[in-house]
Amino acid sequence: MPGPQGYAVVSCHVERPLDDAVWERYSRLLERRPGGFPIASLMRPPAEGEDGAAFVERAREAAGHGPLGHHIHWTSPTHARPTATDPAAAVRREGAWFREQGLQPRFFCGGGWYIDADVIGAVADLGYVDCTATSRRPPYLPAGSPRAGLDQPAWVVLGDGRKVLELPTTHSLGDAARSLPRPLPLIVHMHFHDYELLELPRRAVLPPTLALLARRRRPVGLDALEADRDVAWGDICEG
């Protein structure tokens, strides 16, 4: 699929969608499209007690600027990885809630990069494209913690024969900024968090990083990527 130049995509884990200060900065960023990137908004749906109507309004705004996705925090808004049993059920429940609101997210990313066989099965049930695999193991994860490792897009073949398109995340904002002088993979998937926009150094480095990345790889939306190879789930899962 990619030409000689390769491609780059950008996604944001929108974890504080109801924080007005965060959303104001994020909304402006979506409109500006730094580097020409249509940013994919992978949004954490509202937790108990949060304003669902305000979330839906902001999710629709985000979907007007780029791809929309589902980002789950299994334990709480500030605790991403699951601490209770059956995390797959939570994915299905939140996925159903999105659709009840008339929202149609196409992409999924597990909080804290958590994914297991049941969760990837729920992702398949919902018809999502997954972005939870990473090209390297996050250093903060304890040994044996469930995750998926993949460096470039592929169709993941599940145990029951179904396939899920996996668009692995390859770089954080900091990784991308540090990697620009060095060789890059053919397809770069950079992610950042919405709350990083509250931090002046990170807010300042994001536009020039994307502008330079666009000179190395063609900027496209997350929904423009495909894959031309299959990998077995058992070959990429860990933990």
N, C-alpha and C positions, 0 to 999 in steps of 0.2 A: 503493500500500500504506500508507504512513504517514498518520496523522491529522494534524491541525493542529499537535500538539505535537512530532511527530517522535520519533525513537528514538535511543538510545545503546547501544552494546555495548562491552565491555572484553575485551581479550585480553592474555595474558602470554606473552612469548617465554621459555620455561623452558629456559635454556641451561646451568644448573648443577643438574640434577635430582638428582645424587648427592652434592651438598654438603650435609651434614646441617644446618649452620647456616642455609643458604639455605632448604632444604626445610621446616625447622621453622616458619620465619616464613611461608613461602608457604602451607603447609598450614593454618595458623591463619587466614590471610587468606581462603582458599577457603571455610572454614567460616563466617566472619563475614559474607561477602557485603556489604561496605560499599556503601551506597547502594542495596542490593537487587540488585546486579549478579551474575549467575552468570558468573564469570570463565572464559573459554575458555583452556585450557592448550595452547599450541602448543609441543610438546616436542621438543627435540633428542635423538634416540636415542643410545645409548651408542656412543662411539668405541672403537676397538681397545684392549683392556686395561681398559675400564670394566665395571662390574658390571651385566650385562644383567638378571639376575634381580631385583636391587634396583630397576632402572629400571621393569621391568614392574609390580612391586608399587606403585610410586609413580604410574605412569601410570594404573593402575586406580583408585587413590585419587582422582586428579584427575578422572577421568571420572565419578566418583560425585558430583562437585560442579558440573560444568558441561561444556560441549562440549570434546572432545579433538581436537587437531590435530597436524600433523607440521611441525616447524621444522628446516630443514637448515642445517648449517654444512659447506660443501663441503670446506674445506681442513683444519681442525682445530677442536677445541672453542673455541679463542680466535681463529680466523680464519674469518670467515663466508663471504666471497665466494670463488668458485672460482678456483683457479690451475692446475688440470689440465683436459684436454680432456673433453668429453662430460659436462657436469654433469647432463644429463637422465638418464643411466644411473644416477647416484648416487641420484637421486630415486626411480627405479623400484626399485632395490636396497633402499633403506631402507623404502620403502612395502611391499615384499614381507616384509621382516623384521617390521614391525609386525603384519602379518596372521598371520605364523607364530606370533607370541606370543599370538594371540587378541585383539589390540587393533584397533579399528576407527576410526582417526582420520578425521574428515570434512573437515578444513580443512588448508590448506597455506600456509606463508609461507617464501619463500626468504631465506636468510641474507644480510644486507647489502642487502636489497631486490633481490637479483639475480633476473632472470627473462629468458628469451629464448624464441624460438619453439619450440625443442625441449623446453624445460622446461615451458612451458604445455601442450605436447602430452602430456608425461608426467603432468602434473596431470590432464588429461582422461582418460588411460588408467586412472588410479587412482580416478577418480570423485570427486576432491576438489573442494571449493569453495576458490577462491584468495583470499588476503588480502595478496598481495605488492605490488600496486599502491599507490601513495601519492598523496595529493592535491597534494603539492609535492615537488620534487626535493630529496633530502637534500643539504645543503650540502657534505658531505665527499666526495661522489662526483665523480671527475674527469669532465670533459666527454667525452661519448661513451660513458660506461659504460652497459651494458644495464640497463634498468629499465622499469617501466610506470607511466604517469601517468593517474590517474582520480580524480575527486573524490566520486563517489557510486556506489552499487551498480548493476551492469549485467551482462547476459549478454554475454560476450566471444565473438565468432564467429571461430573459427579458419579457417585457409586451407582446410581440408578440410571445412568446414561444421559441424563439431562446436561445441558451446557449453559454456563454463565460466562458472559464476556467480562474479563478482568482487565481493568485499566490501572495497573499498579501505580502507587504514588512513589515517585523517585527522589524528590527533593523537598525539603522545607525551604522557607524563604532564606534562612541563613545558609543552608547547604547550597542553594542556587547561587547566591551572591559570591560564595567562596569558590564555586566550581566554574564560574564563567571563564577564567583564564585557562582552564584545563579542558581536555576532551570531554564531550558530553555524549550521553547515549542518544541513539537515533530518535527516540521519542522521550521527551522530558515531561513529567507531570509534577508541577510544583504546587504545593499547598501552603496556605497560611491560615491563621485564625483571625476572626473579626476583631477580637479584643486587642490584638497586636497593634491595631490602628490607634489605640490610646497612647502608645509608647512612641514618643517623638523619633528616636533613632530608627525604629522599625518602620514607622510611617514614612520617614524620609528615604529609606533605602529601597522601599518597594517599587516606586515608579522607575527609577533608573535601572534596577535589576531587571524588570520586565522589558524595558526598552532595549537593554543589551541582549537579553535572552532572545528577543524577537529578531535580532541581527544574526543569531546563530541557528535558530530553528524557526520554522514558519509558525506564526501564532494562529491557532484554530480553537474552536470550542470543544469541550469534552465530548459532545455529541457527534463530532466529526471523525472520531477514532474508531478503528475496527481492528481485527486481528486475523492473521492467516496461519495460525498454528494452534494445535490442541495440547493441553497438558492435563495430566490426571490430578485430581484433587489431592490424592495421597502423596503426590510428589512435591507439593508446595506447602502443605500444612505442617505446622510444628506444634508441639505441646499435646 
